[in-house]
Amino acid sequence: MARVRTPRLGVICAGIALESYDWVLYALLVAYFAPVFFAGDLRRSLLFGFGVFAAGFVARPLGGVLLGRLADRRGRRIAMLVCVAGAGTAAYGMALTPGTAVIGPAAPVLVLVWRLLLGLSQGGELPVAQTYLYECAPPARTGLFTSMFYVFAAAGKLAASVLAAVLVSVLGRQAMLDGWWRLPFLLGGIAATAFFLLRLRLPDTRATTAPEPRPPRDRRALLGPMAVVAGLTVGVTSAYYLWTAAPTAYALTVLGLDDDGVLWAGVGATVVFALALPAFGLLGDRIGVRRTLFGGTLAMAAATVPLHLLLEHATPVTYWAVILVATVLLACLCATLPASMSALFPARHRALGQALPYGVTVAVFGGTTPFFEQLTATSDLVLPVYVVVLLLVSAWTNLASARRDRQARGSVAENLPIVWSR
């Protein structure tokens, strides 16, 4: 594999950060712009707002299929250019779309269009960029390199969280409701333009440019690894959105905590997340990424219900504590999932092989989590128990597929790479 140079890594990761910034910004600011685009009281407009948030996930599988196929056939670079162009267009759209009071029902329709476009871009960015990082990594450092995806995704989230917190702290809630929420989206569009120009100079990986032997292979053999990707992802994505997208709106609208404290808690959690990711990536390289993922999944399953019960009656201090503990556990999952997925496929199917099952699973189980958080706000344990069940499904998938891989080792010409242990 080709070693990646630091400037090239920076270009890749800048685009990753931008996609994350644009994606998370919606969840952070929905409490401010939902009344602008969606009719009804605050609770009703938030429900519609999170419905559009979930709809964005519907486009992710399609984006994963289209851009993953493009990446496998034409190269990782061209696919990543399309991703950042789509993200920039969506950001400009959110910044410039008038509210319902100005253009009527067209306003929420346009918001939905921008969210779907961002979903297409995000659906391709994750598997394609993960694949690029995996193919550039030294063999003994795939966990560390692929964890960089989430490090810079966290950096994008951090940028969004800091900007939102600063605007609220300096301007106040009323100013945000009056239209200052548009500024972060506008800045995202400007950044996308710059990152598009930088990615134009990005070379492809050797796995893309070098010819690869293509022995006869039944494409149905890919269904097994794709099912494993879905199983590994289902618990991770539900836990991720339970503890990242949903708590901010819940704390602001249900708990009634101060805007400043809630948004700065998100900033602190993101910093912890970014710092913990490389540590868990290195741990995965040392003891096996699938083994580390398995342990983290069980730990998150054990902690979810107690943490959620604490959140329901949280003070500012306990809110910070709950979010930080959940963040560390999420870092273990996110640091090791990318390498676990990438290792399941040969290079010629790697981007699409991950993109389709990952995108579908995130759309069905991840994107709907904040929406269900609003629907079940009066039911104490429905949502956390649901997430625990999905985490246990992921743990079982991990263990069962590792056992199957050990039994199959050496029995076929093109085995699945074993990443359970080193």
C-alpha positions as CSV (number, residue, x, y, z in Angstrom):
1,M,0.0,0.0,0.0
2,A,1.1,3.6,-0.7
3,R,2.0,5.6,2.4
4,V,0.1,8.8,2.6
5,R,1.9,12.1,2.9
6,T,0.9,14.6,5.6
7,P,-0.4,17.3,3.1
8,R,-2.5,14.6,1.3
9,L,-3.9,13.4,4.6
10,G,-4.8,17.0,5.5
11,V,-6.7,17.4,2.3
12,I,-8.6,14.2,2.8
13,C,-9.4,15.0,6.4
14,A,-10.4,18.6,5.7
15,G,-13.2,17.3,3.5
16,I,-14.2,14.8,6.2
17,A,-14.4,17.6,8.7
18,L,-16.6,19.7,6.4
19,E,-19.1,16.9,5.8
20,S,-19.4,16.3,9.5
21,Y,-19.7,20.1,10.2
22,D,-22.6,20.4,7.7
23,W,-24.3,17.3,8.9
24,V,-24.2,18.0,12.7
25,L,-25.0,21.7,12.3
26,Y,-28.6,20.9,11.4
27,A,-29.1,19.0,14.7
28,L,-27.4,21.8,16.7
29,L,-29.4,24.6,15.2
30,V,-32.8,22.9,14.5
31,A,-34.3,24.4,17.7
32,Y,-33.7,27.9,16.2
33,F,-34.6,27.4,12.5
34,A,-37.5,24.9,12.9
35,P,-40.1,27.7,13.5
36,V,-38.9,29.5,10.4
37,F,-39.6,26.5,8.1
38,F,-42.2,24.3,9.8
39,A,-45.6,25.4,11.1
40,G,-47.0,24.8,14.5
41,D,-45.8,25.2,18.1
42,L,-42.1,24.5,19.1
43,R,-42.7,20.9,19.8
44,R,-44.5,20.3,16.5
45,S,-41.9,22.3,14.5
46,L,-39.1,20.3,16.1
47,L,-40.8,17.1,15.3
48,F,-41.0,18.1,11.6
49,G,-37.4,19.4,11.8
50,F,-36.2,16.0,13.0
51,G,-38.3,14.3,10.5
52,V,-36.4,16.1,7.8
53,F,-33.2,15.2,9.6
54,A,-34.2,11.6,9.4
55,A,-35.2,12.0,5.7
56,G,-31.6,13.0,4.9
57,F,-30.5,9.5,6.0
58,V,-32.8,8.0,3.3
59,A,-30.5,9.4,0.7
60,R,-27.4,8.1,2.3
61,P,-27.7,4.5,0.9
62,L,-28.3,5.8,-2.6
63,G,-25.3,8.1,-2.3
64,G,-23.2,5.3,-1.0
65,V,-24.2,3.0,-3.9
66,L,-23.6,5.7,-6.6
67,L,-20.4,7.2,-5.2
68,G,-19.1,3.9,-3.9
69,R,-19.5,2.4,-7.4
70,L,-17.9,5.5,-8.9
71,A,-15.0,5.2,-6.5
72,D,-14.4,1.5,-7.3
73,R,-14.6,2.1,-11.1
74,R,-13.1,5.5,-11.6
75,G,-11.1,6.1,-8.5
76,R,-11.5,7.4,-4.9
77,R,-10.5,11.0,-5.9
78,I,-13.4,11.7,-8.3
79,A,-15.9,10.3,-5.9
80,M,-14.6,12.5,-3.1
81,L,-14.9,15.6,-5.4
82,V,-18.5,14.9,-6.0
83,C,-19.1,14.5,-2.2
84,V,-17.7,17.9,-1.3
85,A,-19.5,19.6,-4.1
86,G,-22.8,18.2,-2.9
87,A,-22.1,19.2,0.7
88,G,-21.3,22.8,-0.4
89,T,-24.4,23.2,-2.4
90,A,-26.5,22.0,0.5
91,A,-24.9,24.4,2.9
92,Y,-25.4,27.3,0.6
93,G,-29.0,26.2,0.2
94,M,-29.7,26.2,3.9
95,A,-28.1,29.6,4.4
96,L,-30.0,31.3,1.6
97,T,-33.5,29.7,1.6
98,P,-36.2,32.1,2.8
99,G,-38.7,31.0,5.5
100,T,-42.3,29.9,5.2
101,A,-43.5,33.5,5.8
102,V,-41.8,34.6,2.6
103,I,-42.2,31.7,0.1
104,G,-44.8,29.6,1.8
105,P,-44.8,25.7,1.5
106,A,-41.8,25.9,-0.8
107,A,-39.6,26.6,2.2
108,P,-39.8,23.2,3.9
109,V,-39.6,21.5,0.6
110,L,-36.3,23.2,-0.2
111,V,-35.0,22.4,3.3
112,L,-35.8,18.7,2.5
113,V,-34.1,19.0,-0.9
114,W,-30.9,20.3,0.7
115,R,-31.0,17.6,3.4
116,L,-31.4,14.9,0.8
117,L,-28.5,16.3,-1.2
118,L,-26.3,16.4,1.8
119,G,-27.4,12.8,2.6
120,L,-26.2,11.7,-0.9
121,S,-22.9,13.4,-0.3
122,Q,-22.5,12.1,3.2
123,G,-23.5,8.6,2.1
124,G,-20.6,8.5,-0.3
125,E,-18.0,10.4,1.8
126,L,-17.8,8.0,4.7
127,P,-17.1,4.7,2.8
128,V,-14.9,6.4,0.1
129,A,-12.8,8.4,2.5
130,Q,-12.5,5.5,4.9
131,T,-11.4,3.3,2.0
132,Y,-8.8,5.9,1.0
133,L,-7.3,6.1,4.5
134,Y,-7.3,2.3,4.8
135,E,-5.5,1.8,1.5
136,C,-2.9,4.4,2.4
137,A,-2.2,3.0,5.9
138,P,0.8,0.9,6.8
139,P,-0.4,-2.7,7.5
140,A,0.2,-2.4,11.2
141,R,-1.5,0.9,11.6
142,T,-4.9,0.5,9.8
143,G,-6.7,1.1,13.1
144,L,-4.9,4.3,13.8
145,F,-5.2,5.6,10.2
146,T,-8.9,4.8,9.8
147,S,-9.7,6.3,13.2
148,M,-8.5,9.6,11.7
149,F,-11.8,9.6,9.8
150,Y,-13.7,10.1,13.0
151,V,-11.0,12.3,14.5
152,F,-11.6,14.8,11.8
153,A,-15.3,14.2,11.7
154,A,-15.2,15.2,15.4
155,A,-13.2,18.2,14.4
156,G,-16.0,19.2,12.0
157,K,-18.5,18.7,14.8
158,L,-16.3,20.7,17.2
159,A,-16.2,23.6,14.7
160,A,-19.9,23.5,14.4
161,S,-20.4,23.2,18.2
162,V,-18.0,26.0,19.0
163,L,-19.5,28.4,16.4
164,A,-23.0,27.7,17.6
165,A,-22.0,28.1,21.2
166,V,-20.2,31.4,20.5
167,L,-23.1,32.8,18.5
168,V,-25.6,32.0,21.3
169,S,-23.2,33.3,24.0
170,V,-22.5,36.5,22.2
171,L,-25.8,37.3,20.4
172,G,-28.3,35.5,22.6
173,R,-31.2,33.2,21.8
174,Q,-33.5,35.8,20.2
175,A,-30.8,36.8,17.7
176,M,-30.4,33.2,16.7
177,L,-34.2,32.9,16.2
178,D,-34.1,36.1,14.2
179,G,-31.7,34.7,11.5
180,W,-28.1,34.4,12.8
181,W,-28.4,30.6,12.6
182,R,-27.8,31.1,8.8
183,L,-24.2,32.2,9.3
184,P,-22.7,28.8,10.1
185,F,-24.3,27.3,7.0
186,L,-22.9,30.1,4.8
187,L,-19.4,29.5,6.2
188,G,-19.8,25.8,5.5
189,G,-20.5,26.6,1.8
190,I,-17.5,28.8,1.6
191,A,-15.3,26.1,3.1
192,A,-16.6,23.5,0.7
193,T,-15.6,25.7,-2.2
194,A,-12.0,25.8,-0.9
195,F,-11.8,22.1,-0.1
196,F,-13.1,21.2,-3.6
197,L,-10.2,23.1,-5.1
198,L,-7.7,21.3,-2.8
199,R,-9.1,17.9,-3.6
200,L,-8.6,18.5,-7.3
201,R,-4.9,17.9,-6.7
202,L,-5.4,14.7,-4.7
203,P,-3.9,11.6,-6.3
204,D,-5.6,8.2,-6.1
205,T,-4.4,5.3,-4.0
206,R,-2.2,2.5,-5.4
207,A,-5.0,0.1,-4.9
208,T,-7.1,2.1,-7.4
209,T,-4.4,2.8,-10.0
210,A,-2.6,-0.5,-9.9
211,P,-4.2,-3.5,-11.7
212,E,-5.6,-6.1,-9.3
213,P,-5.8,-9.8,-10.2
214,R,-9.5,-10.7,-10.8
215,P,-10.0,-14.4,-10.2
216,P,-13.5,-15.7,-11.0
217,R,-15.7,-14.9,-8.1
218,D,-19.4,-15.2,-7.3
219,R,-20.7,-11.8,-6.4
220,R,-23.0,-13.5,-4.0
221,A,-20.0,-14.1,-1.9
222,L,-20.0,-10.4,-1.0
223,L,-23.4,-10.7,0.7
224,G,-21.8,-12.3,3.7
225,P,-19.3,-9.4,4.4
226,M,-22.1,-6.9,3.6
227,A,-24.3,-8.5,6.2
228,V,-21.5,-8.3,8.7
229,V,-21.1,-4.6,8.0
230,A,-24.8,-4.1,8.6
231,G,-24.6,-6.1,11.8
232,L,-21.6,-4.2,13.1
233,T,-23.1,-0.9,12.3
234,V,-26.6,-1.2,13.7
235,G,-25.6,-0.8,17.3
236,V,-22.9,1.8,16.7
237,T,-25.0,4.1,14.7
238,S,-28.0,4.0,17.0
239,A,-25.8,4.7,20.0
240,Y,-24.0,7.4,18.2
241,Y,-27.1,9.4,17.3
242,L,-28.7,8.7,20.7
243,W,-25.8,10.5,22.4
244,T,-24.8,13.1,19.8
245,A,-27.9,14.4,17.9
246,A,-30.7,13.9,20.4
247,P,-29.4,15.3,23.7
248,T,-29.0,18.9,22.6
249,A,-32.6,19.5,21.6
250,Y,-33.8,17.3,24.5
251,A,-31.8,19.4,27.1
252,L,-33.0,22.7,25.5
253,T,-36.7,21.9,25.1
254,V,-37.5,19.2,27.7
255,L,-35.0,19.8,30.5
256,G,-34.9,23.5,30.1
257,L,-31.2,23.8,30.6
258,D,-29.4,27.0,29.6
259,D,-28.4,27.2,26.0
260,D,-24.8,28.2,26.8
261,G,-24.2,25.2,29.1
262,V,-25.7,22.7,26.7
263,L,-23.8,23.8,23.7
264,W,-20.5,24.1,25.5
265,A,-21.1,20.6,26.9
266,G,-21.2,19.5,23.3
267,V,-17.9,21.3,22.6
268,G,-16.2,19.6,25.6
269,A,-17.6,16.2,24.6
270,T,-16.3,16.6,21.1
271,V,-12.8,17.5,22.3
272,V,-12.8,14.3,24.5
273,F,-14.0,12.3,21.5
274,A,-11.3,13.5,19.2
275,L,-8.6,12.8,21.8
276,A,-9.9,9.4,22.7
277,L,-10.2,8.1,19.1
278,P,-6.5,7.7,18.2
279,A,-5.9,6.0,21.6
280,F,-8.6,3.4,20.8
281,G,-7.2,3.1,17.2
282,L,-3.8,2.3,18.6
283,L,-5.3,-0.2,21.0
284,G,-7.1,-1.9,18.1
285,D,-3.8,-2.1,16.2
286,R,-2.2,-3.8,19.3
287,I,-4.9,-6.3,20.3
288,G,-7.2,-6.4,17.2
289,V,-9.7,-3.9,16.0
290,R,-12.6,-6.3,16.0
291,R,-11.7,-7.4,19.6
292,T,-11.6,-3.7,20.7
293,L,-14.9,-3.0,19.0
294,F,-16.5,-6.0,20.7
295,G,-15.4,-4.8,24.1
296,G,-16.6,-1.3,23.5
297,T,-20.0,-2.5,22.2
298,L,-20.6,-4.5,25.4
299,A,-19.5,-1.6,27.6
300,M,-21.9,0.8,25.8
301,A,-24.7,-1.7,26.1
302,A,-24.2,-1.9,29.8
303,A,-24.0,1.8,30.3
304,T,-26.8,3.1,28.0
305,V,-29.9,2.7,30.3
306,P,-28.2,4.0,33.5
307,L,-26.8,7.0,31.6
308,H,-30.2,7.7,30.0
309,L,-32.0,7.6,33.4
310,L,-29.5,10.1,34.7
311,L,-30.1,12.3,31.7
312,E,-33.9,12.5,32.3
313,H,-33.4,14.4,35.5
314,A,-30.1,16.0,34.8
315,T,-28.7,19.1,36.3
316,P,-26.0,21.0,34.3
317,V,-23.3,19.1,36.2
318,T,-24.8,15.6,35.6
319,Y,-25.6,16.5,32.0
320,W,-21.9,17.2,31.4
321,A,-20.9,13.9,33.2
322,V,-23.4,11.8,31.2
323,I,-22.4,13.2,27.9
324,L,-18.6,12.8,28.6
325,V,-19.0,9.2,29.7
326,A,-21.1,8.3,26.6
327,T,-18.6,10.1,24.4
328,V,-15.6,8.0,25.6
329,L,-17.5,4.8,25.0
330,L,-18.6,6.1,21.5
331,A,-14.9,6.8,20.7
332,C,-14.1,3.1,21.2
333,L,-16.8,2.1,18.7
334,C,-16.0,4.7,16.1
335,A,-12.2,4.3,16.2
336,T,-12.4,0.6,15.3
337,L,-15.5,0.2,13.1
338,P,-13.9,1.6,9.9
339,A,-10.9,-0.8,9.8
340,S,-13.2,-3.6,10.8
341,M,-15.4,-2.9,7.7
342,S,-12.7,-2.1,5.2
343,A,-10.8,-5.4,6.0
344,L,-13.8,-7.4,4.9
345,F,-13.5,-6.6,1.2
346,P,-11.0,-6.7,-1.7
347,A,-10.0,-3.4,-3.1
348,R,-12.1,-3.6,-6.2
349,H,-15.3,-3.9,-4.1
350,R,-14.2,-2.1,-0.9
351,A,-16.0,1.3,-1.3
352,L,-19.3,-0.1,-2.6
353,G,-19.2,-3.1,-0.3
354,Q,-19.1,-0.9,2.7
355,A,-21.3,1.9,1.3
356,L,-24.5,0.0,0.6
357,P,-25.0,-1.9,3.9
358,Y,-23.6,0.9,6.0
359,G,-25.8,3.5,4.3
360,V,-29.0,1.5,4.6
361,T,-28.3,0.6,8.3
362,V,-27.5,4.2,9.3
363,A,-30.6,5.4,7.4
364,V,-32.9,2.9,9.1
365,F,-31.5,2.8,12.6
366,G,-29.3,6.0,13.1
367,G,-31.1,8.8,11.4
368,T,-34.4,7.9,13.0
369,T,-33.0,7.9,16.6
370,P,-33.5,11.7,17.3
371,F,-37.0,11.5,15.8
372,F,-37.9,8.7,18.1
373,E,-36.3,10.6,21.0
374,Q,-39.0,13.3,20.4
375,L,-41.8,10.7,20.0
376,T,-40.9,8.8,23.2
377,A,-40.0,11.8,25.3
378,T,-42.6,10.8,27.9
379,S,-41.5,7.1,27.9
380,D,-38.5,6.6,30.2
381,L,-36.9,3.5,28.8
382,V,-38.3,2.7,25.4
383,L,-35.5,4.2,23.4
384,P,-32.5,3.3,25.5
385,V,-33.6,-0.4,25.7
386,Y,-34.1,-0.4,22.0
387,V,-30.5,0.9,21.5
388,V,-29.2,-1.7,24.0
389,V,-30.8,-4.5,21.9
390,L,-29.2,-3.2,18.7
391,L,-25.8,-3.0,20.5
392,L,-26.1,-6.6,21.5
393,V,-26.9,-7.5,17.9
394,S,-23.7,-5.8,16.9
395,A,-21.7,-7.7,19.6
396,W,-23.2,-11.0,18.4
397,T,-22.4,-10.3,14.8
398,N,-18.8,-9.4,15.7
399,L,-18.3,-12.6,17.6
400,A,-20.1,-14.9,15.2
401,S,-18.3,-13.5,12.1
402,A,-14.9,-13.8,13.8
403,R,-15.5,-17.4,14.6
404,R,-16.7,-18.1,11.1
405,D,-13.6,-16.3,9.7
406,R,-11.3,-18.4,11.8
407,Q,-12.9,-21.6,10.6
408,A,-12.7,-20.4,6.9
409,R,-9.1,-19.3,7.1
410,G,-7.0,-21.0,4.4
411,S,-10.0,-22.8,2.9
412,V,-10.5,-20.4,-0.1
413,A,-8.1,-18.5,-2.4
414,E,-9.3,-15.1,-1.3
415,N,-10.1,-15.1,2.4
416,L,-11.6,-12.3,4.3
417,P,-8.8,-10.6,6.2
418,I,-8.7,-11.5,9.9
419,V,-8.7,-8.4,12.1
420,W,-10.0,-9.9,15.3
421,S,-6.5,-10.3,16.7
422,R,-2.9,-9.7,15.7
